[in-house]
Amino acid sequence: MLLLSGLKMIKDRKKLYLKLDKKTLIVYPYGSEKQSYIVPVERILYLTTKDFRKSTNNSIFTLVLTAENKPEVQWINEDWVQTLNKHEIKLDYLPVKKKDFPQFVEILEKSYALSYRKNG
């Protein structure tokens, strides 16, 4: 895992997985910039881990969103854009190793006011 500039993005082996600024979280679930979730930060209630992938030593994160549908969360696949009505987004391919997890959560909480709740 590579943390850049206080977690403005997560990259691993030249694949981009996450970009963050003060208003938007962009998640590339498979490391490809052709597929992404565009999530307004104000829609995020909290981040949780509901599972752990032992084979890669990675946590499986879930973003829990507010019930409101505004501002919209979008799924982009190539040129196709879909507005989502989901209240959870599973982030099962973020390359955050168990040893890096406390630092990852601390940066999210301090820099972006995103809270973490253990085991959703």
Phi and psi restraints in degrees (range 20) as a CNS / XPLOR table:
assign (resid 1 and name C) (resid 2 and name N)
       (resid 2 and name CA) (resid 2 and name C) 1.0 -123.2 20.0 2
assign (resid 2 and name N) (resid 2 and name CA)
       (resid 2 and name C) (resid 3 and name N) 1.0 118.1 20.0 2
assign (resid 2 and name C) (resid 3 and name N)
       (resid 3 and name CA) (resid 3 and name C) 1.0 -97.4 20.0 2
assign (resid 3 and name N) (resid 3 and name CA)
       (resid 3 and name C) (resid 4 and name N) 1.0 123.7 20.0 2
assign (resid 3 and name C) (resid 4 and name N)
       (resid 4 and name CA) (resid 4 and name C) 1.0 -113.5 20.0 2
assign (resid 4 and name N) (resid 4 and name CA)
       (resid 4 and name C) (resid 5 and name N) 1.0 133.8 20.0 2
assign (resid 4 and name C) (resid 5 and name N)
       (resid 5 and name CA) (resid 5 and name C) 1.0 47.5 20.0 2
assign (resid 5 and name N) (resid 5 and name CA)
       (resid 5 and name C) (resid 6 and name N) 1.0 53.8 20.0 2
assign (resid 5 and name C) (resid 6 and name N)
       (resid 6 and name CA) (resid 6 and name C) 1.0 64.0 20.0 2
assign (resid 6 and name N) (resid 6 and name CA)
       (resid 6 and name C) (resid 7 and name N) 1.0 38.0 20.0 2
assign (resid 6 and name C) (resid 7 and name N)
       (resid 7 and name CA) (resid 7 and name C) 1.0 68.7 20.0 2
assign (resid 7 and name N) (resid 7 and name CA)
       (resid 7 and name C) (resid 8 and name N) 1.0 55.6 20.0 2
assign (resid 7 and name C) (resid 8 and name N)
       (resid 8 and name CA) (resid 8 and name C) 1.0 -88.1 20.0 2
assign (resid 8 and name N) (resid 8 and name CA)
       (resid 8 and name C) (resid 9 and name N) 1.0 -18.9 20.0 2
assign (resid 8 and name C) (resid 9 and name N)
       (resid 9 and name CA) (resid 9 and name C) 1.0 -159.2 20.0 2
assign (resid 9 and name N) (resid 9 and name CA)
       (resid 9 and name C) (resid 10 and name N) 1.0 158.0 20.0 2
assign (resid 9 and name C) (resid 10 and name N)
       (resid 10 and name CA) (resid 10 and name C) 1.0 -120.5 20.0 2
assign (resid 10 and name N) (resid 10 and name CA)
       (resid 10 and name C) (resid 11 and name N) 1.0 124.1 20.0 2
assign (resid 10 and name C) (resid 11 and name N)
       (resid 11 and name CA) (resid 11 and name C) 1.0 -127.2 20.0 2
assign (resid 11 and name N) (resid 11 and name CA)
       (resid 11 and name C) (resid 12 and name N) 1.0 151.5 20.0 2
assign (resid 11 and name C) (resid 12 and name N)
       (resid 12 and name CA) (resid 12 and name C) 1.0 -149.2 20.0 2
assign (resid 12 and name N) (resid 12 and name CA)
       (resid 12 and name C) (resid 13 and name N) 1.0 119.0 20.0 2
assign (resid 12 and name C) (resid 13 and name N)
       (resid 13 and name CA) (resid 13 and name C) 1.0 50.5 20.0 2
assign (resid 13 and name N) (resid 13 and name CA)
       (resid 13 and name C) (resid 14 and name N) 1.0 49.7 20.0 2
assign (resid 13 and name C) (resid 14 and name N)
       (resid 14 and name CA) (resid 14 and name C) 1.0 69.3 20.0 2
assign (resid 14 and name N) (resid 14 and name CA)
       (resid 14 and name C) (resid 15 and name N) 1.0 6.6 20.0 2
assign (resid 14 and name C) (resid 15 and name N)
       (resid 15 and name CA) (resid 15 and name C) 1.0 -100.1 20.0 2
assign (resid 15 and name N) (resid 15 and name CA)
       (resid 15 and name C) (resid 16 and name N) 1.0 134.9 20.0 2
assign (resid 15 and name C) (resid 16 and name N)
       (resid 16 and name CA) (resid 16 and name C) 1.0 -95.2 20.0 2
assign (resid 16 and name N) (resid 16 and name CA)
       (resid 16 and name C) (resid 17 and name N) 1.0 130.9 20.0 2
assign (resid 16 and name C) (resid 17 and name N)
       (resid 17 and name CA) (resid 17 and name C) 1.0 -114.5 20.0 2
assign (resid 17 and name N) (resid 17 and name CA)
       (resid 17 and name C) (resid 18 and name N) 1.0 -29.0 20.0 2
assign (resid 17 and name C) (resid 18 and name N)
       (resid 18 and name CA) (resid 18 and name C) 1.0 -155.4 20.0 2
assign (resid 18 and name N) (resid 18 and name CA)
       (resid 18 and name C) (resid 19 and name N) 1.0 137.6 20.0 2
assign (resid 18 and name C) (resid 19 and name N)
       (resid 19 and name CA) (resid 19 and name C) 1.0 -129.2 20.0 2
assign (resid 19 and name N) (resid 19 and name CA)
       (resid 19 and name C) (resid 20 and name N) 1.0 140.3 20.0 2
assign (resid 19 and name C) (resid 20 and name N)
       (resid 20 and name CA) (resid 20 and name C) 1.0 -137.5 20.0 2
assign (resid 20 and name N) (resid 20 and name CA)
       (resid 20 and name C) (resid 21 and name N) 1.0 135.4 20.0 2
assign (resid 20 and name C) (resid 21 and name N)
       (resid 21 and name CA) (resid 21 and name C) 1.0 -134.3 20.0 2
assign (resid 21 and name N) (resid 21 and name CA)
       (resid 21 and name C) (resid 22 and name N) 1.0 -171.8 20.0 2
assign (resid 21 and name C) (resid 22 and name N)
       (resid 22 and name CA) (resid 22 and name C) 1.0 -68.1 20.0 2
assign (resid 22 and name N) (resid 22 and name CA)
       (resid 22 and name C) (resid 23 and name N) 1.0 -20.1 20.0 2
assign (resid 22 and name C) (resid 23 and name N)
       (resid 23 and name CA) (resid 23 and name C) 1.0 -114.8 20.0 2
assign (resid 23 and name N) (resid 23 and name CA)
       (resid 23 and name C) (resid 24 and name N) 1.0 -22.8 20.0 2
assign (resid 23 and name C) (resid 24 and name N)
       (resid 24 and name CA) (resid 24 and name C) 1.0 -138.2 20.0 2
assign (resid 24 and name N) (resid 24 and name CA)
       (resid 24 and name C) (resid 25 and name N) 1.0 139.2 20.0 2
assign (resid 24 and name C) (resid 25 and name N)
       (resid 25 and name CA) (resid 25 and name C) 1.0 -110.9 20.0 2
assign (resid 25 and name N) (resid 25 and name CA)
       (resid 25 and name C) (resid 26 and name N) 1.0 123.8 20.0 2
assign (resid 25 and name C) (resid 26 and name N)
       (resid 26 and name CA) (resid 26 and name C) 1.0 -112.5 20.0 2
assign (resid 26 and name N) (resid 26 and name CA)
       (resid 26 and name C) (resid 27 and name N) 1.0 121.7 20.0 2
assign (resid 26 and name C) (resid 27 and name N)
       (resid 27 and name CA) (resid 27 and name C) 1.0 -113.0 20.0 2
assign (resid 27 and name N) (resid 27 and name CA)
       (resid 27 and name C) (resid 28 and name N) 1.0 126.7 20.0 2
assign (resid 27 and name C) (resid 28 and name N)
       (resid 28 and name CA) (resid 28 and name C) 1.0 -106.1 20.0 2
assign (resid 28 and name N) (resid 28 and name CA)
       (resid 28 and name C) (resid 29 and name N) 1.0 91.9 20.0 2
assign (resid 28 and name C) (resid 29 and name N)
       (resid 29 and name CA) (resid 29 and name C) 1.0 -61.8 20.0 2
assign (resid 29 and name N) (resid 29 and name CA)
       (resid 29 and name C) (resid 30 and name N) 1.0 -25.9 20.0 2
assign (resid 29 and name C) (resid 30 and name N)
       (resid 30 and name CA) (resid 30 and name C) 1.0 -115.3 20.0 2
assign (resid 30 and name N) (resid 30 and name CA)
       (resid 30 and name C) (resid 31 and name N) 1.0 12.5 20.0 2
assign (resid 30 and name C) (resid 31 and name N)
       (resid 31 and name CA) (resid 31 and name C) 1.0 80.9 20.0 2
assign (resid 31 and name N) (resid 31 and name CA)
       (resid 31 and name C) (resid 32 and name N) 1.0 8.5 20.0 2
assign (resid 31 and name C) (resid 32 and name N)
       (resid 32 and name CA) (resid 32 and name C) 1.0 -109.4 20.0 2
assign (resid 32 and name N) (resid 32 and name CA)
       (resid 32 and name C) (resid 33 and name N) 1.0 130.9 20.0 2
assign (resid 32 and name C) (resid 33 and name N)
       (resid 33 and name CA) (resid 33 and name C) 1.0 -73.7 20.0 2
assign (resid 33 and name N) (resid 33 and name CA)
       (resid 33 and name C) (resid 34 and name N) 1.0 -2.3 20.0 2
assign (resid 33 and name C) (resid 34 and name N)
       (resid 34 and name CA) (resid 34 and name C) 1.0 -81.1 20.0 2
assign (resid 34 and name N) (resid 34 and name CA)
       (resid 34 and name C) (resid 35 and name N) 1.0 -19.8 20.0 2
assign (resid 34 and name C) (resid 35 and name N)
       (resid 35 and name CA) (resid 35 and name C) 1.0 -125.6 20.0 2
assign (resid 35 and name N) (resid 35 and name CA)
       (resid 35 and name C) (resid 36 and name N) 1.0 127.7 20.0 2
assign (resid 35 and name C) (resid 36 and name N)
       (resid 36 and name CA) (resid 36 and name C) 1.0 -155.9 20.0 2
assign (resid 36 and name N) (resid 36 and name CA)
       (resid 36 and name C) (resid 37 and name N) 1.0 153.9 20.0 2
assign (resid 36 and name C) (resid 37 and name N)
       (resid 37 and name CA) (resid 37 and name C) 1.0 -101.6 20.0 2
assign (resid 37 and name N) (resid 37 and name CA)
       (resid 37 and name C) (resid 38 and name N) 1.0 132.7 20.0 2
assign (resid 37 and name C) (resid 38 and name N)
       (resid 38 and name CA) (resid 38 and name C) 1.0 -108.7 20.0 2
assign (resid 38 and name N) (resid 38 and name CA)
       (resid 38 and name C) (resid 39 and name N) 1.0 110.3 20.0 2
assign (resid 38 and name C) (resid 39 and name N)
       (resid 39 and name CA) (resid 39 and name C) 1.0 -119.9 20.0 2
assign (resid 39 and name N) (resid 39 and name CA)
       (resid 39 and name C) (resid 40 and name N) 1.0 116.0 20.0 2
assign (resid 39 and name C) (resid 40 and name N)
       (resid 40 and name CA) (resid 40 and name C) 1.0 -64.0 20.0 2
assign (resid 40 and name N) (resid 40 and name CA)
       (resid 40 and name C) (resid 41 and name N) 1.0 131.4 20.0 2
assign (resid 40 and name C) (resid 41 and name N)
       (resid 41 and name CA) (resid 41 and name C) 1.0 -56.8 20.0 2
assign (resid 41 and name N) (resid 41 and name CA)
       (resid 41 and name C) (resid 42 and name N) 1.0 -34.2 20.0 2
assign (resid 41 and name C) (resid 42 and name N)
       (resid 42 and name CA) (resid 42 and name C) 1.0 -66.0 20.0 2
assign (resid 42 and name N) (resid 42 and name CA)
       (resid 42 and name C) (resid 43 and name N) 1.0 -16.4 20.0 2
assign (resid 42 and name C) (resid 43 and name N)
       (resid 43 and name CA) (resid 43 and name C) 1.0 -84.5 20.0 2
assign (resid 43 and name N) (resid 43 and name CA)
       (resid 43 and name C) (resid 44 and name N) 1.0 -12.3 20.0 2
assign (resid 43 and name C) (resid 44 and name N)
       (resid 44 and name CA) (resid 44 and name C) 1.0 -85.3 20.0 2
assign (resid 44 and name N) (resid 44 and name CA)
       (resid 44 and name C) (resid 45 and name N) 1.0 118.2 20.0 2
assign (resid 44 and name C) (resid 45 and name N)
       (resid 45 and name CA) (resid 45 and name C) 1.0 -77.9 20.0 2
assign (resid 45 and name N) (resid 45 and name CA)
       (resid 45 and name C) (resid 46 and name N) 1.0 -52.8 20.0 2
assign (resid 45 and name C) (resid 46 and name N)
       (resid 46 and name CA) (resid 46 and name C) 1.0 -164.9 20.0 2
assign (resid 46 and name N) (resid 46 and name CA)
       (resid 46 and name C) (resid 47 and name N) 1.0 169.4 20.0 2
assign (resid 46 and name C) (resid 47 and name N)
       (resid 47 and name CA) (resid 47 and name C) 1.0 -111.9 20.0 2
assign (resid 47 and name N) (resid 47 and name CA)
       (resid 47 and name C) (resid 48 and name N) 1.0 140.7 20.0 2
assign (resid 47 and name C) (resid 48 and name N)
       (resid 48 and name CA) (resid 48 and name C) 1.0 -141.7 20.0 2
assign (resid 48 and name N) (resid 48 and name CA)
       (resid 48 and name C) (resid 49 and name N) 1.0 164.8 20.0 2
assign (resid 48 and name C) (resid 49 and name N)
       (resid 49 and name CA) (resid 49 and name C) 1.0 -116.7 20.0 2
assign (resid 49 and name N) (resid 49 and name CA)
       (resid 49 and name C) (resid 50 and name N) 1.0 125.4 20.0 2
assign (resid 49 and name C) (resid 50 and name N)
       (resid 50 and name CA) (resid 50 and name C) 1.0 -108.3 20.0 2
assign (resid 50 and name N) (resid 50 and name CA)
       (resid 50 and name C) (resid 51 and name N) 1.0 -10.4 20.0 2
assign (resid 50 and name C) (resid 51 and name N)
       (resid 51 and name CA) (resid 51 and name C) 1.0 -157.9 20.0 2
assign (resid 51 and name N) (resid 51 and name CA)
       (resid 51 and name C) (resid 52 and name N) 1.0 169.2 20.0 2
assign (resid 51 and name C) (resid 52 and name N)
       (resid 52 and name CA) (resid 52 and name C) 1.0 -140.0 20.0 2
assign (resid 52 and name N) (resid 52 and name CA)
       (resid 52 and name C) (resid 53 and name N) 1.0 131.2 20.0 2
assign (resid 52 and name C) (resid 53 and name N)
       (resid 53 and name CA) (resid 53 and name C) 1.0 -93.8 20.0 2
assign (resid 53 and name N) (resid 53 and name CA)
       (resid 53 and name C) (resid 54 and name N) 1.0 104.4 20.0 2
assign (resid 53 and name C) (resid 54 and name N)
       (resid 54 and name CA) (resid 54 and name C) 1.0 -66.2 20.0 2
assign (resid 54 and name N) (resid 54 and name CA)
       (resid 54 and name C) (resid 55 and name N) 1.0 -33.7 20.0 2
assign (resid 54 and name C) (resid 55 and name N)
       (resid 55 and name CA) (resid 55 and name C) 1.0 -62.5 20.0 2
assign (resid 55 and name N) (resid 55 and name CA)
       (resid 55 and name C) (resid 56 and name N) 1.0 -32.4 20.0 2
assign (resid 55 and name C) (resid 56 and name N)
       (resid 56 and name CA) (resid 56 and name C) 1.0 -113.0 20.0 2
assign (resid 56 and name N) (resid 56 and name CA)
       (resid 56 and name C) (resid 57 and name N) 1.0 -1.1 20.0 2
assign (resid 56 and name C) (resid 57 and name N)
       (resid 57 and name CA) (resid 57 and name C) 1.0 61.7 20.0 2
assign (resid 57 and name N) (resid 57 and name CA)
       (resid 57 and name C) (resid 58 and name N) 1.0 32.1 20.0 2
assign (resid 57 and name C) (resid 58 and name N)
       (resid 58 and name CA) (resid 58 and name C) 1.0 -111.6 20.0 2
assign (resid 58 and name N) (resid 58 and name CA)
       (resid 58 and name C) (resid 59 and name N) 1.0 144.5 20.0 2
assign (resid 58 and name C) (resid 59 and name N)
       (resid 59 and name CA) (resid 59 and name C) 1.0 -79.8 20.0 2
assign (resid 59 and name N) (resid 59 and name CA)
       (resid 59 and name C) (resid 60 and name N) 1.0 148.8 20.0 2
assign (resid 59 and name C) (resid 60 and name N)
       (resid 60 and name CA) (resid 60 and name C) 1.0 -101.9 20.0 2
assign (resid 60 and name N) (resid 60 and name CA)
       (resid 60 and name C) (resid 61 and name N) 1.0 111.5 20.0 2
assign (resid 60 and name C) (resid 61 and name N)
       (resid 61 and name CA) (resid 61 and name C) 1.0 -89.8 20.0 2
assign (resid 61 and name N) (resid 61 and name CA)
       (resid 61 and name C) (resid 62 and name N) 1.0 153.2 20.0 2
assign (resid 61 and name C) (resid 62 and name N)
       (resid 62 and name CA) (resid 62 and name C) 1.0 -132.8 20.0 2
assign (resid 62 and name N) (resid 62 and name CA)
       (resid 62 and name C) (resid 63 and name N) 1.0 128.3 20.0 2
assign (resid 62 and name C) (resid 63 and name N)
       (resid 63 and name CA) (resid 63 and name C) 1.0 -89.6 20.0 2
assign (resid 63 and name N) (resid 63 and name CA)
       (resid 63 and name C) (resid 64 and name N) 1.0 123.0 20.0 2
assign (resid 63 and name C) (resid 64 and name N)
       (resid 64 and name CA) (resid 64 and name C) 1.0 -100.2 20.0 2
assign (resid 64 and name N) (resid 64 and name CA)
       (resid 64 and name C) (resid 65 and name N) 1.0 124.9 20.0 2
assign (resid 64 and name C) (resid 65 and name N)
       (resid 65 and name CA) (resid 65 and name C) 1.0 -106.0 20.0 2
assign (resid 65 and name N) (resid 65 and name CA)
       (resid 65 and name C) (resid 66 and name N) 1.0 162.2 20.0 2
assign (resid 65 and name C) (resid 66 and name N)
       (resid 66 and name CA) (resid 66 and name C) 1.0 -68.8 20.0 2
assign (resid 66 and name N) (resid 66 and name CA)
       (resid 66 and name C) (resid 67 and name N) 1.0 162.1 20.0 2
assign (resid 66 and name C) (resid 67 and name N)
       (resid 67 and name CA) (resid 67 and name C) 1.0 -75.3 20.0 2
assign (resid 67 and name N) (resid 67 and name CA)
       (resid 67 and name C) (resid 68 and name N) 1.0 -22.4 20.0 2
assign (resid 67 and name C) (resid 68 and name N)
       (resid 68 and name CA) (resid 68 and name C) 1.0 -64.1 20.0 2
assign (resid 68 and name N) (resid 68 and name CA)
       (resid 68 and name C) (resid 69 and name N) 1.0 151.7 20.0 2
assign (resid 68 and name C) (resid 69 and name N)
       (resid 69 and name CA) (resid 69 and name C) 1.0 -101.3 20.0 2
assign (resid 69 and name N) (resid 69 and name CA)
       (resid 69 and name C) (resid 70 and name N) 1.0 5.7 20.0 2
assign (resid 69 and name C) (resid 70 and name N)
       (resid 70 and name CA) (resid 70 and name C) 1.0 -124.6 20.0 2
assign (resid 70 and name N) (resid 70 and name CA)
       (resid 70 and name C) (resid 71 and name N) 1.0 139.8 20.0 2
assign (resid 70 and name C) (resid 71 and name N)
       (resid 71 and name CA) (resid 71 and name C) 1.0 -65.6 20.0 2
assign (resid 71 and name N) (resid 71 and name CA)
       (resid 71 and name C) (resid 72 and name N) 1.0 157.2 20.0 2
assign (resid 71 and name C) (resid 72 and name N)
       (resid 72 and name CA) (resid 72 and name C) 1.0 -74.4 20.0 2
assign (resid 72 and name N) (resid 72 and name CA)
       (resid 72 and name C) (resid 73 and name N) 1.0 145.6 20.0 2
assign (resid 72 and name C) (resid 73 and name N)
       (resid 73 and name CA) (resid 73 and name C) 1.0 -98.8 20.0 2
assign (resid 73 and name N) (resid 73 and name CA)
       (resid 73 and name C) (resid 74 and name N) 1.0 133.9 20.0 2
assign (resid 73 and name C) (resid 74 and name N)
       (resid 74 and name CA) (resid 74 and name C) 1.0 -121.9 20.0 2
assign (resid 74 and name N) (resid 74 and name CA)
       (resid 74 and name C) (resid 75 and name N) 1.0 147.5 20.0 2
assign (resid 74 and name C) (resid 75 and name N)
       (resid 75 and name CA) (resid 75 and name C) 1.0 -111.1 20.0 2
assign (resid 75 and name N) (resid 75 and name CA)
       (resid 75 and name C) (resid 76 and name N) 1.0 127.0 20.0 2
assign (resid 75 and name C) (resid 76 and name N)
       (resid 76 and name CA) (resid 76 and name C) 1.0 -117.6 20.0 2
assign (resid 76 and name N) (resid 76 and name CA)
       (resid 76 and name C) (resid 77 and name N) 1.0 126.5 20.0 2
assign (resid 76 and name C) (resid 77 and name N)
       (resid 77 and name CA) (resid 77 and name C) 1.0 -130.4 20.0 2
assign (resid 77 and name N) (resid 77 and name CA)
       (resid 77 and name C) (resid 78 and name N) 1.0 106.1 20.0 2
assign (resid 77 and name C) (resid 78 and name N)
       (resid 78 and name CA) (resid 78 and name C) 1.0 58.8 20.0 2
assign (resid 78 and name N) (resid 78 and name CA)
       (resid 78 and name C) (resid 79 and name N) 1.0 -115.2 20.0 2
assign (resid 78 and name C) (resid 79 and name N)
       (resid 79 and name CA) (resid 79 and name C) 1.0 -101.6 20.0 2
assign (resid 79 and name N) (resid 79 and name CA)
       (resid 79 and name C) (resid 80 and name N) 1.0 2.1 20.0 2
assign (resid 79 and name C) (resid 80 and name N)
       (resid 80 and name CA) (resid 80 and name C) 1.0 -93.6 20.0 2
assign (resid 80 and name N) (resid 80 and name CA)
       (resid 80 and name C) (resid 81 and name N) 1.0 127.8 20.0 2
assign (resid 80 and name C) (resid 81 and name N)
       (resid 81 and name CA) (resid 81 and name C) 1.0 -118.4 20.0 2
assign (resid 81 and name N) (resid 81 and name CA)
       (resid 81 and name C) (resid 82 and name N) 1.0 129.5 20.0 2
assign (resid 81 and name C) (resid 82 and name N)
       (resid 82 and name CA) (resid 82 and name C) 1.0 -127.8 20.0 2
assign (resid 82 and name N) (resid 82 and name CA)
       (resid 82 and name C) (resid 83 and name N) 1.0 133.1 20.0 2
assign (resid 82 and name C) (resid 83 and name N)
       (resid 83 and name CA) (resid 83 and name C) 1.0 -84.0 20.0 2
assign (resid 83 and name N) (resid 83 and name CA)
       (resid 83 and name C) (resid 84 and name N) 1.0 130.3 20.0 2
assign (resid 83 and name C) (resid 84 and name N)
       (resid 84 and name CA) (resid 84 and name C) 1.0 -101.7 20.0 2
assign (resid 84 and name N) (resid 84 and name CA)
       (resid 84 and name C) (resid 85 and name N) 1.0 146.0 20.0 2
assign (resid 84 and name C) (resid 85 and name N)
       (resid 85 and name CA) (resid 85 and name C) 1.0 -107.3 20.0 2
assign (resid 85 and name N) (resid 85 and name CA)
       (resid 85 and name C) (resid 86 and name N) 1.0 17.9 20.0 2
assign (resid 85 and name C) (resid 86 and name N)
       (resid 86 and name CA) (resid 86 and name C) 1.0 -69.9 20.0 2
assign (resid 86 and name N) (resid 86 and name CA)
       (resid 86 and name C) (resid 87 and name N) 1.0 155.7 20.0 2
assign (resid 86 and name C) (resid 87 and name N)
       (resid 87 and name CA) (resid 87 and name C) 1.0 -114.6 20.0 2
assign (resid 87 and name N) (resid 87 and name CA)
       (resid 87 and name C) (resid 88 and name N) 1.0 -1.4 20.0 2
assign (resid 87 and name C) (resid 88 and name N)
       (resid 88 and name CA) (resid 88 and name C) 1.0 -142.5 20.0 2
assign (resid 88 and name N) (resid 88 and name CA)
       (resid 88 and name C) (resid 89 and name N) 1.0 143.6 20.0 2
assign (resid 88 and name C) (resid 89 and name N)
       (resid 89 and name CA) (resid 89 and name C) 1.0 -128.6 20.0 2
assign (resid 89 and name N) (resid 89 and name CA)
       (resid 89 and name C) (resid 90 and name N) 1.0 119.7 20.0 2
assign (resid 89 and name C) (resid 90 and name N)
       (resid 90 and name CA) (resid 90 and name C) 1.0 -84.0 20.0 2
assign (resid 90 and name N) (resid 90 and name CA)
       (resid 90 and name C) (resid 91 and name N) 1.0 128.1 20.0 2
assign (resid 90 and name C) (resid 91 and name N)
       (resid 91 and name CA) (resid 91 and name C) 1.0 -113.7 20.0 2
assign (resid 91 and name N) (resid 91 and name CA)
       (resid 91 and name C) (resid 92 and name N) 1.0 73.0 20.0 2
assign (resid 91 and name C) (resid 92 and name N)
       (resid 92 and name CA) (resid 92 and name C) 1.0 -85.8 20.0 2
assign (resid 92 and name N) (resid 92 and name CA)
       (resid 92 and name C) (resid 93 and name N) 1.0 0.7 20.0 2
assign (resid 92 and name C) (resid 93 and name N)
       (resid 93 and name CA) (resid 93 and name C) 1.0 -121.9 20.0 2
assign (resid 93 and name N) (resid 93 and name CA)
       (resid 93 and name C) (resid 94 and name N) 1.0 15.5 20.0 2
assign (resid 93 and name C) (resid 94 and name N)
       (resid 94 and name CA) (resid 94 and name C) 1.0 -69.1 20.0 2
assign (resid 94 and name N) (resid 94 and name CA)
       (resid 94 and name C) (resid 95 and name N) 1.0 128.8 20.0 2
assign (resid 94 and name C) (resid 95 and name N)
       (resid 95 and name CA) (resid 95 and name C) 1.0 -84.7 20.0 2
assign (resid 95 and name N) (resid 95 and name CA)
       (resid 95 and name C) (resid 96 and name N) 1.0 62.8 20.0 2
assign (resid 95 and name C) (resid 96 and name N)
       (resid 96 and name CA) (resid 96 and name C) 1.0 -104.9 20.0 2
assign (resid 96 and name N) (resid 96 and name CA)
       (resid 96 and name C) (resid 97 and name N) 1.0 110.2 20.0 2
assign (resid 96 and name C) (resid 97 and name N)
       (resid 97 and name CA) (resid 97 and name C) 1.0 -74.4 20.0 2
assign (resid 97 and name N) (resid 97 and name CA)
       (resid 97 and name C) (resid 98 and name N) 1.0 158.5 20.0 2
assign (resid 97 and name C) (resid 98 and name N)
       (resid 98 and name CA) (resid 98 and name C) 1.0 -56.3 20.0 2
assign (resid 98 and name N) (resid 98 and name CA)
       (resid 98 and name C) (resid 99 and name N) 1.0 -40.6 20.0 2
assign (resid 98 and name C) (resid 99 and name N)
       (resid 99 and name CA) (resid 99 and name C) 1.0 -69.1 20.0 2
assign (resid 99 and name N) (resid 99 and name CA)
       (resid 99 and name C) (resid 100 and name N) 1.0 -25.7 20.0 2
assign (resid 99 and name C) (resid 100 and name N)
       (resid 100 and name CA) (resid 100 and name C) 1.0 -91.2 20.0 2
assign (resid 100 and name N) (resid 100 and name CA)
       (resid 100 and name C) (resid 101 and name N) 1.0 -8.1 20.0 2
assign (resid 100 and name C) (resid 101 and name N)
       (resid 101 and name CA) (resid 101 and name C) 1.0 -59.1 20.0 2
assign (resid 101 and name N) (resid 101 and name CA)
       (resid 101 and name C) (resid 102 and name N) 1.0 -47.0 20.0 2
assign (resid 101 and name C) (resid 102 and name N)
       (resid 102 and name CA) (resid 102 and name C) 1.0 -58.3 20.0 2
assign (resid 102 and name N) (resid 102 and name CA)
       (resid 102 and name C) (resid 103 and name N) 1.0 -40.1 20.0 2
assign (resid 102 and name C) (resid 103 and name N)
       (resid 103 and name CA) (resid 103 and name C) 1.0 -66.2 20.0 2
assign (resid 103 and name N) (resid 103 and name CA)
       (resid 103 and name C) (resid 104 and name N) 1.0 -41.0 20.0 2
assign (resid 103 and name C) (resid 104 and name N)
       (resid 104 and name CA) (resid 104 and name C) 1.0 -59.4 20.0 2
assign (resid 104 and name N) (resid 104 and name CA)
       (resid 104 and name C) (resid 105 and name N) 1.0 -48.7 20.0 2
assign (resid 104 and name C) (resid 105 and name N)
       (resid 105 and name CA) (resid 105 and name C) 1.0 -65.6 20.0 2
assign (resid 105 and name N) (resid 105 and name CA)
       (resid 105 and name C) (resid 106 and name N) 1.0 -41.8 20.0 2
assign (resid 105 and name C) (resid 106 and name N)
       (resid 106 and name CA) (resid 106 and name C) 1.0 -60.6 20.0 2
assign (resid 106 and name N) (resid 106 and name CA)
       (resid 106 and name C) (resid 107 and name N) 1.0 -43.0 20.0 2
assign (resid 106 and name C) (resid 107 and name N)
       (resid 107 and name CA) (resid 107 and name C) 1.0 -66.0 20.0 2
assign (resid 107 and name N) (resid 107 and name CA)
       (resid 107 and name C) (resid 108 and name N) 1.0 -42.7 20.0 2
assign (resid 107 and name C) (resid 108 and name N)
       (resid 108 and name CA) (resid 108 and name C) 1.0 -60.8 20.0 2
assign (resid 108 and name N) (resid 108 and name CA)
       (resid 108 and name C) (resid 109 and name N) 1.0 -42.6 20.0 2
assign (resid 108 and name C) (resid 109 and name N)
       (resid 109 and name CA) (resid 109 and name C) 1.0 -70.9 20.0 2
assign (resid 109 and name N) (resid 109 and name CA)
       (resid 109 and name C) (resid 110 and name N) 1.0 -44.6 20.0 2
assign (resid 109 and name C) (resid 110 and name N)
       (resid 110 and name CA) (resid 110 and name C) 1.0 -76.4 20.0 2
assign (resid 110 and name N) (resid 110 and name CA)
       (resid 110 and name C) (resid 111 and name N) 1.0 -45.8 20.0 2
assign (resid 110 and name C) (resid 111 and name N)
       (resid 111 and name CA) (resid 111 and name C) 1.0 -83.8 20.0 2
assign (resid 111 and name N) (resid 111 and name CA)
       (resid 111 and name C) (resid 112 and name N) 1.0 -30.6 20.0 2
assign (resid 111 and name C) (resid 112 and name N)
       (resid 112 and name CA) (resid 112 and name C) 1.0 -123.7 20.0 2
assign (resid 112 and name N) (resid 112 and name CA)
       (resid 112 and name C) (resid 113 and name N) 1.0 2.2 20.0 2
assign (resid 112 and name C) (resid 113 and name N)
       (resid 113 and name CA) (resid 113 and name C) 1.0 55.6 20.0 2
assign (resid 113 and name N) (resid 113 and name CA)
       (resid 113 and name C) (resid 114 and name N) 1.0 31.9 20.0 2
assign (resid 113 and name C) (resid 114 and name N)
       (resid 114 and name CA) (resid 114 and name C) 1.0 -95.2 20.0 2
assign (resid 114 and name N) (resid 114 and name CA)
       (resid 114 and name C) (resid 115 and name N) 1.0 123.6 20.0 2
assign (resid 114 and name C) (resid 115 and name N)
       (resid 115 and name CA) (resid 115 and name C) 1.0 -90.7 20.0 2
assign (resid 115 and name N) (resid 115 and name CA)
       (resid 115 and name C) (resid 116 and name N) 1.0 154.5 20.0 2
assign (resid 115 and name C) (resid 116 and name N)
       (resid 116 and name CA) (resid 116 and name C) 1.0 -115.7 20.0 2
assign (resid 116 and name N) (resid 116 and name CA)
       (resid 116 and name C) (resid 117 and name N) 1.0 134.2 20.0 2
assign (resid 116 and name C) (resid 117 and name N)
       (resid 117 and name CA) (resid 117 and name C) 1.0 -122.7 20.0 2
assign (resid 117 and name N) (resid 117 and name CA)
       (resid 117 and name C) (resid 118 and name N) 1.0 127.7 20.0 2
assign (resid 117 and name C) (resid 118 and name N)
       (resid 118 and name CA) (resid 118 and name C) 1.0 -70.1 20.0 2
assign (resid 118 and name N) (resid 118 and name CA)
       (resid 118 and name C) (resid 119 and name N) 1.0 131.5 20.0 2
assign (resid 118 and name C) (resid 119 and name N)
       (resid 119 and name CA) (resid 119 and name C) 1.0 51.8 20.0 2
assign (resid 119 and name N) (resid 119 and name CA)
       (resid 119 and name C) (resid 120 and name N) 1.0 45.0 20.0 2
